[in-house]
Amino acid sequence: MRVAKGAQIVAGTALLALGVAACGGGGSSTGGSGGGSNPRAADGTVFIRGCEPQTGFVPGNINEVCGGTINQFVFDQLIKYNSDTAAPELSQAESIESPDNKVWTIKLKPGLKWSDGSPVTAKNYVDAWNYTAYSPNAQNGGWWFGGVEGYSDVATEDPDGPDGPKEAPKPKSDKMSGLEVIDDLTFKVTLTAPEAVFRTKLGYTTFSALPDAFFKDPKAFVSNPVTNGAFKFVKWDHNSQIVVEANPDYAGTEKPKVKKIVYKMYKDDDAAYADLVSNNLDFTELIPPSALAGDKWKSDLGDRAIEGQQGVIQTVTFPLYDKEFGGNADFRKAISMAIDRKTITEKIFNKGRTPLDGWISPLVDGYKTPGACGELCAYDPAKAKEYLAKAKAAGYTPPKEYPIWYNGDSAHKEWVDATANSINQAFGPDAGVTFVGKAVPTFAEFRDIITSHKMKGLFRTGWQMDYPHIENFLNPLFKTGAGSNDGLFSDKELDAKLHEADTATDPADSIAKYQEAEAMLTKEMNCIPLWSFGLQAGTSKWVTGVKVTPFGVLDPLSIAIKEA
């Protein structure tokens, strides 16, 4: 996660906002792709490519893009990220102030409502944050509150890890001492140390409020939530569609231009693309490799094609909790140097991806070139063999077959197979190990295996920035116990350096320390950077005004139905 969002570095990198002109052609299935009147105008509904959320609609339990994309817009946050620049702007908050970056006073705008008509209050935020942080509730986003005073009283560590038989001790409290409701619209947050990036984080989904209705029946809320965003939840037909509609009580300055959005789920991206070409799907941000080849998608879509940049990177991660497949550092480095990123991005993605030599997106504050990965991210078969030999000499024997896992309901097969072939060719026939791509049918199933720590082999990972700052590409992914640390990587020296960066009061000094932390990832190479994403997206001929944010997702407030 995501499937969150800093400021000045992204000025000027906004993605294209297109008033899409009519484009002829297409099929004739339901949804209407032929000529004549616009079929979307009848009920104000547009159809967007979506995917099955892993955990549903509790904001603090979401750490993947399928759930995050929809939740970001059915729930409003204290701040929002500008759809052109990604700069943080006030949304539900009227003010967020701190004299020292440690004690923060947050005041809400008056008149905010939940979709059940109840008011949004400061208590809703405090209750939500306490619930998320309280470790017995097992929320994926709980660790985000680790900097709040009293977090250690509500969250306890499992003594033998998430898969061991022992249970974590019960916390001392279910409330953090660093959260205080001042009045109906005001609350105070006290951190254990100054944190300059704290305000910027508050647009991330995990920091959303929860209504009183949630606490009456948390299990029911997962699939039938009360929300407070620009769109309100209507229904969720699992593995088929999620329907939301414009919220008439939304207090934001920009209102939805459509009445309803159907997030439609597909078994693969080629099927979604076929619907896009025939005007039965109104937007997708994923063009499959079959259409990227030779720029076929541009000829198919014409002026319905959208190009740009997005703060998303692709990686693969090792299950360090599994001795057989986790390997050792030299084995992991060997694999990285055996991947021909340049050829794969050119041949599979038609140069729509850019090879990475670090773990940070080029769009974020703190990115630098050359990247921290250095020669370990450069294709070098000879050195790859040397590292493989060192790994074996140190006592590691890789399994004869080594899978690279991915979710089969999106367009990953081509690049995963190409990556496996590149490693096999670099290692040679006498390596004693063969890499193969293997698919899990759906994204939700794939994430369930990952979060239950049962992966046997490398697995596809990636990161869609939550906010454009280097911190967001490090703490959530590599800090011990972080919510998106999928391979259970732990390095106490790295944790200490990240803490230095977190608590540095000077922004430039903080970024420099984060960069030092990034460079430390080459020691263990638990996660291999592959490439950053360009943007290739498309619309139907029935819509206009479509804007894709620097996070690589549709701004649902931008899309409108053409009048004719």
N, C-alpha and C positions, 0 to 999 in steps of 0.2 A: 504496500500500500504503500500500499498503496502506497493498491492498490492503492503527506499534507503539504504547506505553501509559504520571505524576506523581501527584499525591496529593490534597491536601486540597480542591482546588477542586471535585472531583467528588463529594464527600460529599453525599449527599442527592439525587443525580441518577441513581441506579440505575434500570435498566429493570425492567419488570414481570416477576416470577416467578410463573407461574400453575400451580396444580394443576388441570389442565384437566378439566372434567367431561365426561361423555359427551354427545354431540350426535347427534340422529337424522338420518336421511336419507342421501343419497349414492348413487353408482352401484353397479356390481356387477362391475367388472373384477378381474383378478388382484391380490391384495393384500387383497381382502375389505373392502368398504365396507358390507355389509349388517349385519343384526343377528346375534345369536349370540355365540359365543366370540371372543375376541380373536385374530386370525390372527398377530399379532406375537409372541404368547407361545410359539408352537411352537418357534422357534429363536432367539428373543431379538434379532431383527434389526429395526432401524428405518431408514427411508428419508428422506434429507435432500437438499434441492436443493443441487447443487454445480455447479461449472463447470470447464472444462479448464485445468489449470495451463499456464503458458507454458513453464516450464523444468524441471519435475519436482520431485524430492525431495532436492535439495542445498540446505540452508538458506541458505548464503551467496550463492546465485545467484537468490534470489527477491525480486522487488520489485513484485509484483502480488497482488491479493486472492485470486484463485482458488487459487494455490499456497500463499499465506500462511495462509489459513484452515485448511487441512488440516495443513500442516506445523507449525503452532502447537501441535497436539495429538498428533501422532505423535512429535514431538521435544519433550522437556522442556528448560527453560532454567534458568539460574541463579536467576532469580526468576520469579514468575508475577504476573499482574495480577488483583486481586480481582474476581470476576465481578459483584459489586454496585457497588463503588466505583471500580474500576480502580487502587486503591492498590497499589504494588509490595510483594510479600511473598516471603520466601525460599522457594525450591523445591528445586532440586538443590544450591544453596549452603547450607552450615551457617552461614557468616558471610561478609560482604563489608565490609571495614574499611579506612579510610584516615585518617591524622592530618591530611592536608593537601589532600585531593581530587586529589592528583597521583599518589601511590604507593598502590596498592590491593593488599591481600592477600585472596585468595579461597580459602576452604576448602570443599571438597565434603562432603556427608553420606556416611558410610560405607555400603557395601552396595548402591549404585546399579548397575543392570545394563542392558546393551543387550539387544535382543530375540534376539541369538544367544547369550546367556548370558555374554558377556565383561563385565568390570567397566568402569564409567565412571570415567575417571581425569582428573587434572589435565592430563596430556599430551594427552588427547583434545581438550580445549579449546584448548590452546596450538597443537597441530597444525592444528586447524580454522581458527583465526583467522589463522595464518600462511598457510595455503592460500588462504583467501578474499582476504587482502590482497595476495598476490603477483600483480602485474598480468598476467603471461603466462597465468595461469589464467582471466582474463577473467570474473571473478565479479561479478555486478551489485551485490553488497553490499560489495565491497572497500573502497570509500571510507569506510565506517563506521569503519574502523580508522585513519583519518587522524590522530587525536590520539594514537596510541600511539607512543612513542619508537622510532625506527628504521623508521617507515612509509616514509619517503622512500627508504630503501635497498631496499625490496621492491616499490615501485610507481613506475614511470616514466611520463611523459606522452608521448602520441603527438604528434610534432612537427607533423603536419598534420591532426590530428583523427581521429575514428574512421572516417571515410569516405575519407581520403586514402591515396595509394599507399605513403607511407613508413611503416616500422614503428617502434614505440617501442624505444628502446635497452633492452638486457637489464639488469635490476636488479642492483645489487651483491650482493644476498643474497636468499635465500628465507625468511629468518627475521628477525622484528623484535627488535631488542635490548631492547625494553621488555617482552618476555614471558619469564618465567623459571619453570620447573617447580621447586618447592621439594621436594615429595615426591609420593607417589601421589595425595594428596587436596588438595594445596595448590599454588597458583601465584600469582605476583606480576605485576602490571601497572603499568608506569611510563608515565605520559603526558608529553607535552612541556610541558604547562601544566595548572594545576588545572582541573577540570571537575566542577562540582557536580551536573550531571544524569547523570553517567556511570553511577552505580549504577542509576538508574531505567531507563536504556537496556537493561540486561542481560537483560530479558525479551523483547526483540525477537528474532525468528527468526534473524537473521543471526549473533547471538552464541551460537548453539547449538554443541555439540560435534559431532565426527564420530568414528565408531568406526574401529578399525584396518582393518576390512573395506572401508571406503571407499577407502583408499589403495591397496588391492590391485587395484581395478577401478572407478575413478571413473565411467566411462561406464555400466557396468551398474547402478551404484548409483542413477543418476538415476531409473530406473523400477522398481527393486526394492531399496529401501533397508533397512538395518538401523536400527532406531529405538529410542528410550528413553522414549517418552511414555506417557500413560495408555492410548493405543490403539496397536497395532502394525499396520504395513502388511501387507495381504494381496495385493491385485492392483489393477492399473490397466488397464481396458479403455478405450482412448483414445476421447474424445468420447462415451462411454457411461456409465461409472461408475468410481468408486474405492471399494474395499472396505477397511475397517479393522476390527480386532476388539480386544476388551478385552485389555490386557496383564496377564497374571497376576503378573508380576514387578514391576509398577509400585509404587514406594515412596512415592508421595504419600499424604497423609492421606485424601483423598477418592478413592474408587474408582469406576470406571464402573458404571452401573446396568443397562446393556444389554450383550449379548454382541457385537453386531456393528452397524456403521453402514455403510450403502451411500449414498455421495454420488452421487446420480443427476443426470445432465446432460440438459438440455433444449435444443431449438432456439430456444425463445422462452419468456418468462415466462408467457404466457397458457396454454400447455400445462402448465407446472408448477402454475399456479394451479388449473386444472381438476382435476388429480390431487389437489391438496390438498382441494378442496371435496368430492371423492368419496372421501376418506380413503385414497387410494392413495399419497400422499406425507405424511410425518409432520411435516415442518417446512419452511417457506420464510421467508426474511427479506425477500423482494421481492414485494410485491403490485403487479400491473400497473395502469397508469392506467385500463384498461377496468373494473377492479373498484373502484378508488378513487372513481370518479365516483358522486356521490350516496351515498357510503358503502355501496355495494352489498356490499363485502367484509364489512362488519359484519353485514349481514342474512344473507349466505351462511354465515358462520362462527359467528355467535352467540358463545358463550363460548369458542370456539376462537381468537378474534381477540386479538392482542396489540398494544398501543400503547405508545409511550414515546419516548425520545430516543436518539440515537447520535452519536458523534463523527466524523461523515462529512460532507464537503463536496463539492459539484459545481463543476467549473470547466471552461473550455475554454482550450486552449493554442495558441500560434502556433509554427510551425516556423521559428525564427529562422535556421536554417541554409539556408533557401530564400528568396532575395531576392524572388522574385515573390509568394510567399504569406506571407512574414514581415512584409511591409509596413514602415511606420515607426511611431514612437510615436503620432503623431497619428491615423493610420489605426486603430491598435489601440484608442485611447481612443474614437474615434468609434463603433466597434462596441460597446464596453461600454455607452455611453450610449444606444445604440439598442435595447437589450434590456429589454423590459418584464417584469422579474422578478416583480413583484407579480401581474400578470395571469396569467402562465404558472404560477406556483405555485398560484394559486387555481383556475384552469380545468383544468389538466392533472393536478395532484396533489391537488386538493380540499383545499388548505391543509395538505397533509402535508409540505411543504417550507417553509422560511423564507428569504426573500431575504437575501443576504449583502451587506454593505458593507465587507468586508475579507476577508483570506485565512485567518482562524483560526476554528476551530469554537467555538461558544458554550460547549462543555463543558470547555474546557481552561484551565489556569492560564496567564494572560497575555492572554486575550481581553478586549477592552474595547469599549465602545460610546459614541459612534458609532465605526464602524470606520475603518480607515486608508484605504480606497478613496474615501470621501467622495462628492463629486458625480460622480466618474467611474463610480460604480456606481448612479447615480440615472437613471431613464429620462427623457431630455430630447431629443426629436427635433431641436429647433432647434439645440442645442449639438452634437449628433451631426453634423449637416450642416456646422456651422462647422469642426469638427475634420476632417471628410472633405475640405473645401475646402482647409484648411491642409496636409493630407497631399499633396494633388495639387499645390498651389503649391510644395511642397518638392521636387517631382520624382517622386513615387510615383504610378504608374498601376496600379490594381488590375486583376486579370484580369476578363474579362467574367463568368465564372462562378466563384464562390468557394465551395468545399464546406465543410461542417461534418461531419466524419467521426465515426462511432460504430460500435460492434459490434452487429450485427443479432440476436445470440442473447439479447439482454436488452431490457427495455422502455425504449428510448431514442428510438425514432422519433418519438413524439408530441411530446416536449419539444424535440427537435432541430429538427423541422419548424416548431414554434411559434416557436423562437428565430430561425430563418432568416426566417420571415415578419415577425417584429417588426423585424428589421434592415432588410428590404426596404421595409417601410412607412415606417419612420423616415427612411431615406435618400431615398425617393421614386423615381419612375420615371426621373429624369434622372441618376441616380447613376453610371451606366456600369458597374455591377457588380450581379450578382444572387446572393444566397446560397441554397444548396440543401443539404438534408441528404442524406448518402450513407452507406451501410452497408457494412462489411466483414463477411462472414458470421459469423465466430466471434471470441470474445474473444482466443483464442490467436493467431489470424492478425492481428488488430488490433494486439496488443501487439508482434508481430514486426515489423510495418511501423514502429511507433513507435520501437522500440529500435534498428532499423537506420537510422533517420533518413531515411525516404523519404516522409514525409507531405507531401501537396500540399494545404494548406488548414488551417483550424482543426480541432482534434480534441478529442474528449471526454476530459477528464481528471478526476481527483478524488482525494481522499485520505481514507483510513480511518486514524484516528490509531493510531500504534503505542504511544504513551503520551500521556496528556492534559497536554501541556505545549506552549507556543507554539513552543519550539525545534523540535519534531517537524514543524511545518507550514512551517518555513522552510529549515533546513539541507538536508534531503533533496531539496527541490524547487527551490531557488533558488541554492544555493551553486555556484560554478563547478566543473564536473566531478562533481557529486553524482549518485548512482545513479538518482534519479528525476527528474532535471532533463531531461525529455523533449524540450524544445524547444531545448536547448543554449544557454540564456540564460547570460550572463556579465556581471557588473558588479563591477569590482574594489573600488569604494567600498562596495558592499553586502557583499562578502566580508570587508572589513576590519571593518565594523560587526558582522557576525556573529561574527567572531573575538573582538572585544571582549566580546560577550555570552557566548560560549562559556567564556571564561576569567575572567569576573568571579567573585569569591569570594562576594560577597553575593547571595543568591537574588533579592532584590527589585531590586537594581541590574542583575542579569543579565536579568530579565524586562523592565525598562525599556529596556534596550539592544536586546533582541529586538523590542520594540514600535517603536523607532526604525527598526530594519531593515525591518520590515513596511511602514512608511510610505514607505520609499524605493522600493517596488515600483511606486508610481504614476508614477514617472519614465518607465519604459519600457513598462509595462502588457503584459508578455509573456504574462501569464496572466490571464484574466478570471474573477473570482469570480461565481458564479451564486446558489447557495442551499445552506443546510445541511439535513440530512436529519432528519426525524422518523423514528420507527420504526413501520412497519406490517408485522406478521408474522402467521403463523398456524400451527396445528397440526392434525393429524388427531385423531379421537376415540379413537385407540388408545393415546395416550401421555399422560403426566402429568409434573408438576414442571418443565416447560420454562422455562428462564431464558435471556434474551437479554442479553448483556453490554453495557456502555457503548460497546463497539467495533462494535456492530451485528451480532454473530454469535452463533450458538447456543453456549452452554456445554455441550459434549457430556457433561460429567459430571453435568449436571442432569437430562437426559432419562431417563425410565423408562417401562416398558411397564405399562399398567394391568392389574391382576389379572383383571378381568372386563369 
